[in-house]
Amino acid sequence: MAKRTVERKTAIKNSVGRIIVYSLIIIAQIVAFAVLVYLLGNKYPALAFVFRAIALITALGINARDSNGAFKQIWVIVILTFPITGLLFYALNNFSSSKHKIKKRLDEVDLKVFSHLNHNDAIFDKFMEEAPASASSAKYLRSLNFPIYEGNEIKYYSDCYDCYKEQIEDIKKAKKYVYLEYHAIETKESFEALHEALKERAAAGVDCRVLYDDVGSFVFISRQFVKMLESEGIKCNAFNPAYPLLQLFMNNRDHRKITVVDGTVGYTGGYNIADEYFNIVNPYGHWKDNGVRIEGPAVKSLTAMFVEMWNFADVKRKVSEKMPFERLKIEPVSGVKGYCVPYCDSPLDNEPVGENVYLNIINNSIHYCWFMSPYLVLSDEVARALKIACMRGVDVRIITPGIPDKKVTYNVTRSYYNMLVESGVKVYEYTPGFNHAKTVISDDKCAVVGTINLDFRSLYHHFENALYLYDTDCIPDIKKDFNDTFEICRDVTEDYRKKPNVFVWFFKSILRLIAPLL
């Protein structure tokens, strides 16, 4: 135990050192470019004039594009205020050859994986006949190659630690493979039981793979840790490794949380593998999170999502040599009801899947629509949909944290309260601590549980996943979790009914302006 503690301290120390060095190198690149631009502008005034003209034309072009208004606004302001630097960053973000190569690589991987998922027309037709409005979300997801399933036993956990413990028990029973994909994995107490289960199964010949986001696990995972797993027969892969070079794809992180056991049992939800998620430590008060266990045919989609990201992260192999997708025939579980659609989202395809599903649920709600989200950085589209739902008489409520993990984002979250309250939305803050669950429920029939926050980072910048549910056996458990959580929240609706003073308004305006970048 003492040796492992020393290893942890050394790993964290090395990781913090990496962050500092990488940050300093990137800052140095930005400063060097800014100085060069300044010197050239002073020496060649005509060149500065040309760039200003190009900046104006580009800004007009951006404004004419059919895209999210908040992103257009911030790009126009940056380009007109800092013409040369703004144009550089805009070009890197939209016309970078490296980013196009990355998208092409992902498209090739997707073609090899998601084409193996089968769509059952009989299930879709049955769903459309039973509930056309709710089935419209499933129809949208089906058009993006995410099949609709029935015959799945889905268990909802209001406490993610209970979910995690059962997840480990399922891993101990694995016969063929165990796939884990998480944004953050911390090599502390919470990981020990999982590590032992993986090590034992790998020794028994089970194919065990761990995929983690390099930035999400930056402080927690060291090269020594990866070497240890590999020596134990556990394959390890890092998504989008961080390098000290200025490139914008480093902002697109793998925020998914997926576990697959033998292709028949799967897990997802809001939690990572770290001590605070399971309240082993409490840096932000009590941590509120959830998860779901899926058993049945729908696990095929979770498996495809893992294989997609594993092969995408594995840059050393050619597409033809990458990890194959096993086409299993999984029998439906008898005695269960409802439909589900596991789906994922990518920042590279210009299709905001997560946001569109949320919008469809809001727009189809009749009686109520309740959200849990740790962050609240709303697009105009979502804010307008929430307002219209309230005007239609829908009971709209949102649960946010009572104690923040990131103060700047927390202030941005609160900057939306006045607008929401004026529209009729009720806002609750989770008094015991930090609410990290990303969940919506509507009209006792429809729900989404997954990794997708109500913020620009989740909806536009990250790789995400979630589970769309309709009339499944776990829906009452999700509603009970909401009602139980409301009881221990502080209703702050009345606190934000009056308009803020001019200084607070100005501060919130600045925060809202930069919100798409947070």
TANOR-V45206 format. One record per residue. N is the residue number from 0. RES is the residue in one small letter. PHI is phi in degrees with one decimal (none if undefined). Layout:
[[N,RES,PHI] [N,RES,PHI]]
//
This chain:
[[0,m,none] [1,a,-64.1] [2,k,-63.0] [3,r,-64.9] [4,t,-62.6] [5,v,-63.2] [6,e,-61.3] [7,r,-62.3] [8,k,-61.1] [9,t,-66.3] [10,a,-62.6] [11,i,-64.6] [12,k,-61.7] [13,n,-65.1] [14,s,-67.7] [15,v,-61.8] [16,g,-60.9] [17,r,-61.1] [18,i,-59.8] [19,i,-63.3] [20,v,-64.2] [21,y,-60.7] [22,s,-62.3] [23,l,-63.9] [24,i,-67.2] [25,i,-65.5] [26,i,-61.1] [27,a,-61.8] [28,q,-64.3] [29,i,-65.3] [30,v,-63.2] [31,a,-61.8] [32,f,-65.8] [33,a,-62.7] [34,v,-64.7] [35,l,-62.1] [36,v,-62.4] [37,y,-62.3] [38,l,-66.3] [39,l,-65.5] [40,g,-63.3] [41,n,-71.3] [42,k,-79.9] [43,y,-126.0] [44,p,-56.7] [45,a,-63.3] [46,l,-64.3] [47,a,-64.1] [48,f,-63.8] [49,v,-60.8] [50,f,-65.1] [51,r,-65.9] [52,a,-65.5] [53,i,-63.0] [54,a,-62.5] [55,l,-63.9] [56,i,-63.8] [57,t,-64.0] [58,a,-61.0] [59,l,-64.6] [60,g,-65.3] [61,i,-62.8] [62,n,-63.1] [63,a,-83.9] [64,r,-72.2] [65,d,-91.0] [66,s,-147.8] [67,n,-58.5] [68,g,-62.1] [69,a,-65.2] [70,f,-68.0] [71,k,-60.9] [72,q,-61.3] [73,i,-68.1] [74,w,-67.0] [75,v,-61.1] [76,i,-63.8] [77,v,-63.4] [78,i,-68.2] [79,l,-72.8] [80,t,-80.9] [81,f,-126.2] [82,p,-52.8] [83,i,-72.5] [84,t,-63.2] [85,g,-62.5] [86,l,-63.3] [87,l,-61.0] [88,f,-66.4] [89,y,-66.0] [90,a,-64.3] [91,l,-60.9] [92,n,-75.0] [93,n,-113.0] [94,f,-126.8] [95,s,-66.3] [96,s,-64.1] [97,s,-64.7] [98,k,-69.3] [99,h,-66.0] [100,k,-65.7] [101,i,-63.7] [102,k,-63.3] [103,k,-62.1] [104,r,-63.1] [105,l,-66.6] [106,d,-61.3] [107,e,-65.8] [108,v,-65.5] [109,d,-58.2] [110,l,-61.8] [111,k,-77.1] [112,v,-105.7] [113,f,-71.6] [114,s,-67.6] [115,h,-86.6] [116,l,-82.4] [117,n,-95.4] [118,h,-101.6] [119,n,-98.7] [120,d,-64.8] [121,a,-65.5] [122,i,-65.5] [123,f,-62.3] [124,d,-62.5] [125,k,-64.2] [126,f,-63.4] [127,m,-61.9] [128,e,-72.2] [129,e,-73.8] [130,a,-148.8] [131,p,-56.5] [132,a,-66.2] [133,s,-67.8] [134,a,-68.7] [135,s,-64.2] [136,s,-65.7] [137,a,-64.7] [138,k,-64.9] [139,y,-60.8] [140,l,-65.5] [141,r,-62.1] [142,s,-65.8] [143,l,-99.1] [144,n,78.2] [145,f,-108.5] [146,p,-66.7] [147,i,-98.3] [148,y,-124.1] [149,e,-132.5] [150,g,75.8] [151,n,-116.0] [152,e,-87.7] [153,i,-118.9] [154,k,-112.8] [155,y,-101.8] [156,y,-118.0] [157,s,-74.1] [158,d,-114.9] [159,c,-66.1] [160,y,-67.8] [161,d,-63.3] [162,c,-63.8] [163,y,-63.2] [164,k,-64.1] [165,e,-69.6] [166,q,-58.0] [167,i,-65.0] [168,e,-63.3] [169,d,-65.6] [170,i,-62.8] [171,k,-62.1] [172,k,-95.5] [173,a,-61.0] [174,k,-109.0] [175,k,-116.9] [176,y,-156.8] [177,v,-134.8] [178,y,-116.6] [179,l,-127.2] [180,e,-134.4] [181,y,-141.4] [182,h,-63.7] [183,a,-136.2] [184,i,-127.7] [185,e,-107.5] [186,t,-85.9] [187,k,-127.0] [188,e,-56.1] [189,s,-62.9] [190,f,-84.1] [191,e,-61.8] [192,a,-65.4] [193,l,-63.2] [194,h,-60.2] [195,e,-62.1] [196,a,-65.1] [197,l,-64.7] [198,k,-62.4] [199,e,-67.7] [200,r,-69.4] [201,a,-62.8] [202,a,-64.3] [203,a,-86.7] [204,g,95.2] [205,v,-77.2] [206,d,-76.7] [207,c,-107.2] [208,r,-133.1] [209,v,-126.2] [210,l,-115.7] [211,y,-133.1] [212,d,-80.7] [213,d,-65.4] [214,v,-78.5] [215,g,-59.7] [216,s,-107.9] [217,f,-54.7] [218,v,-81.3] [219,f,-100.3] [220,i,-112.9] [221,s,-111.7] [222,r,-63.1] [223,q,-63.8] [224,f,-64.7] [225,v,-63.1] [226,k,-61.4] [227,m,-63.3] [228,l,-61.6] [229,e,-62.3] [230,s,-67.5] [231,e,-93.0] [232,g,86.1] [233,i,-99.4] [234,k,-71.8] [235,c,-134.8] [236,n,-144.0] [237,a,-106.0] [238,f,-85.1] [239,n,48.7] [240,p,-54.8] [241,a,-82.2] [242,y,-123.2] [243,p,-78.8] [244,l,-124.5] [245,l,-75.2] [246,q,-148.5] [247,l,-78.7] [248,f,-67.0] [249,m,-63.5] [250,n,-81.1] [251,n,-95.4] [252,r,-108.9] [253,d,-85.3] [254,h,-101.5] [255,r,-74.6] [256,k,-134.3] [257,i,-139.0] [258,t,-129.8] [259,v,-128.3] [260,v,-120.0] [261,d,58.5] [262,g,75.8] [263,t,-115.3] [264,v,-126.9] [265,g,-138.7] [266,y,-134.8] [267,t,-154.4] [268,g,151.3] [269,g,-93.2] [270,y,-90.2] [271,n,-96.3] [272,i,-98.5] [273,a,-153.7] [274,d,-60.4] [275,e,-67.4] [276,y,-64.7] [277,f,-108.5] [278,n,58.4] [279,i,-73.1] [280,v,-126.1] [281,n,-132.9] [282,p,-68.5] [283,y,-128.0] [284,g,74.7] [285,h,-71.6] [286,w,-90.6] [287,k,-103.2] [288,d,-150.6] [289,n,-141.0] [290,g,-162.5] [291,v,-134.2] [292,r,-110.1] [293,i,-120.5] [294,e,-129.5] [295,g,140.9] [296,p,-60.4] [297,a,-64.2] [298,v,-64.8] [299,k,-57.2] [300,s,-68.6] [301,l,-62.4] [302,t,-61.9] [303,a,-61.5] [304,m,-63.8] [305,f,-65.1] [306,v,-59.8] [307,e,-56.0] [308,m,-73.5] [309,w,-63.2] [310,n,-68.1] [311,f,-65.3] [312,a,-74.9] [313,d,-84.4] [314,v,-77.2] [315,k,-77.0] [316,r,-99.1] [317,k,-74.0] [318,v,-56.5] [319,s,-68.6] [320,e,-104.4] [321,k,-79.3] [322,m,-56.4] [323,p,-77.2] [324,f,-97.7] [325,e,-79.1] [326,r,-91.1] [327,l,-91.4] [328,k,-98.2] [329,i,-105.6] [330,e,-73.8] [331,p,-63.1] [332,v,-81.3] [333,s,-81.6] [334,g,79.8] [335,v,-117.5] [336,k,-124.4] [337,g,92.0] [338,y,-127.0] [339,c,-146.7] [340,v,-136.2] [341,p,-71.9] [342,y,-144.0] [343,c,-138.5] [344,d,-136.1] [345,s,-129.6] [346,p,-79.8] [347,l,-96.5] [348,d,-106.1] [349,n,57.9] [350,e,-123.3] [351,p,-75.7] [352,v,-59.6] [353,g,-58.5] [354,e,-65.5] [355,n,-65.8] [356,v,-66.1] [357,y,-59.2] [358,l,-61.0] [359,n,-66.1] [360,i,-65.0] [361,i,-59.7] [362,n,-67.6] [363,n,-96.1] [364,s,-69.9] [365,i,-112.0] [366,h,-102.8] [367,y,-151.8] [368,c,-149.4] [369,w,-116.4] [370,f,-120.9] [371,m,-118.0] [372,s,-154.9] [373,p,-72.4] [374,y,-130.4] [375,l,-134.4] [376,v,-128.4] [377,l,-87.8] [378,s,-75.6] [379,d,-59.8] [380,e,-64.6] [381,v,-68.7] [382,a,-59.8] [383,r,-67.3] [384,a,-64.1] [385,l,-64.0] [386,k,-62.8] [387,i,-64.3] [388,a,-60.1] [389,c,-62.2] [390,m,-65.3] [391,r,-83.5] [392,g,92.4] [393,v,-77.9] [394,d,-80.8] [395,v,-104.5] [396,r,-134.8] [397,i,-134.2] [398,i,-103.8] [399,t,-121.2] [400,p,-69.2] [401,g,-94.7] [402,i,-123.4] [403,p,-82.0] [404,d,-98.6] [405,k,-132.8] [406,k,-66.4] [407,v,-64.3] [408,t,-64.8] [409,y,-64.5] [410,n,-66.6] [411,v,-64.9] [412,t,-54.9] [413,r,-69.1] [414,s,-66.3] [415,y,-92.3] [416,y,-60.9] [417,n,-56.7] [418,m,-61.7] [419,l,-66.2] [420,v,-63.3] [421,e,-59.5] [422,s,-81.9] [423,g,109.1] [424,v,-75.7] [425,k,-97.2] [426,v,-115.1] [427,y,-124.5] [428,e,-109.3] [429,y,-73.5] [430,t,-58.8] [431,p,-64.7] [432,g,166.8] [433,f,-108.1] [434,n,-88.7] [435,h,-111.7] [436,a,-69.7] [437,k,-121.8] [438,t,-144.4] [439,v,-136.4] [440,i,-134.8] [441,s,-142.2] [442,d,56.2] [443,d,61.9] [444,k,-127.8] [445,c,-120.3] [446,a,-154.5] [447,v,-132.9] [448,v,-127.3] [449,g,178.2] [450,t,-113.5] [451,i,-93.6] [452,n,-76.7] [453,l,-87.6] [454,d,-148.5] [455,f,-63.4] [456,r,-61.2] [457,s,-71.1] [458,l,-78.1] [459,y,-131.1] [460,h,-110.0] [461,h,-105.0] [462,f,-84.3] [463,e,-131.1] [464,n,-149.8] [465,a,-159.8] [466,l,-128.2] [467,y,-88.9] [468,l,-123.5] [469,y,-137.8] [470,d,55.3] [471,t,-81.6] [472,d,-64.2] [473,c,-88.0] [474,i,-56.5] [475,p,-59.3] [476,d,-68.3] [477,i,-66.1] [478,k,-64.4] [479,k,-61.2] [480,d,-61.8] [481,f,-61.4] [482,n,-62.9] [483,d,-64.7] [484,t,-72.3] [485,f,-55.6] [486,e,-63.3] [487,i,-109.1] [488,c,-100.9] [489,r,-101.9] [490,d,-75.7] [491,v,-100.9] [492,t,-55.8] [493,e,-66.4] [494,d,-63.8] [495,y,-112.3] [496,r,-77.5] [497,k,-87.7] [498,k,-72.9] [499,p,-72.5] [500,n,-71.8] [501,v,-62.4] [502,f,-71.1] [503,v,-64.6] [504,w,-59.8] [505,f,-64.9] [506,f,-61.5] [507,k,-66.3] [508,s,-63.3] [509,i,-63.6] [510,l,-61.1] [511,r,-65.9] [512,l,-65.8] [513,i,-89.3] [514,a,-52.4] [515,p,-61.3] [516,l,-90.9] [517,l,-90.6]]
//
